[in-house]
Amino acid sequence: MFDRLIDIFDKREEKDWIGLLASSAKWNELSEGTFNRIKTRVQTCEDPDEELRLGKLRRKLMALDERVKSYGELLDEARERDEEMWEGFVATNRARLTVEFFQFLRFKLEVLSQGDDDAAKEALAKDAARLLSLCDAYDQAVKDQELLDQATGTFQELLQVESLDQMNAKIDELASENNLSPALMLTAAKAYMSVKESPYTSEEVKDVMAHLYFKMKDTMGRQQPKEVRILKYILSIDGNPQDQRNALEEAFTPGPEIEEPDTDLLWCEPAALLKTIDVVVDAYRSSTGKQSLSGDAAAMMSPEIIDRMLAVRELIVAHFSD
């Protein structure tokens, strides 16, 4: 049995191995026996070239096995945290969230897609898409070291204010000046995760850091184009298409716009929301097939969201377009 398994790896290209490991339900049971069998074949091999080749195969396969195990552990680490902590988690662990990690998730998702556990499939697709989007946001934020340094300085200034009211005012001022940057959000996310998970930080400090992080997050979210915010709301509606159609009708009804801490009343033209959807879908489709984090992984991690977005598009075209 082990010889047949070894032959499978021997005949496949190395880039395909991760799919074999990630897709197999029995690999953990068979791995040790496989490694031992290759070792035995190396020790009894009379051909020096074959001995070298088998030894190299064993080393590479063992290294991949360790990485695959670490990818499962990394996913578990993320899932053990509340979603509010994921931004800081990604910022702290970005080096571990590699293209190969997302390939591992893709193969796991393919296996789940062949089964009947829809809840597990949807949960993994959602978690993978969120991790990927946070990685992309992190990569964009760290491209400019000068901006990161400025963000660190601004963050320290926010921590020096004397009250939460002054902190809120300072954050609003930064937003009005377009200085509430992704780099600043990244700095806040890392700091928030650090103090929240530290047993040595006082509850008062944790509360202040939580207030700072969530105030910044909420304020930055309100800087998004209103079409994006409306689309996110429509996609968040779980129910029949009629519920989404009713929400779209409200969104396309002109009227006064109100933005409050707990309530947003916004409207836009159907054509504007269609354009927003088309931009997102085109970006998704153009990433398919690219060997990169946002290509090879992204194109296969959020098809459900794209399908829901296309369904919303059909509703708009059918009922709200001239």
Secondary structure as UniProt FT lines:
FT   HELIX           2..11
FT   HELIX           14..16
FT   HELIX           17..23
FT   HELIX           27..44
FT   HELIX           48..79
FT   HELIX           83..85
FT   HELIX           86..93
FT   HELIX           94..96
FT   HELIX           99..113
FT   HELIX           118..141
FT   TURN            142..143
FT   HELIX           145..159
FT   HELIX           164..176
FT   TURN            177..178
FT   HELIX           182..196
FT   TURN            199..200
FT   HELIX           203..221
FT   TURN            222..223
FT   HELIX           226..236
FT   HELIX           241..251
FT   STRAND          258..259
FT   STRAND          264..265
FT   HELIX           270..287
FT   TURN            288..289
FT   HELIX           293..297
FT   HELIX           298..300
FT   HELIX           303..319
//
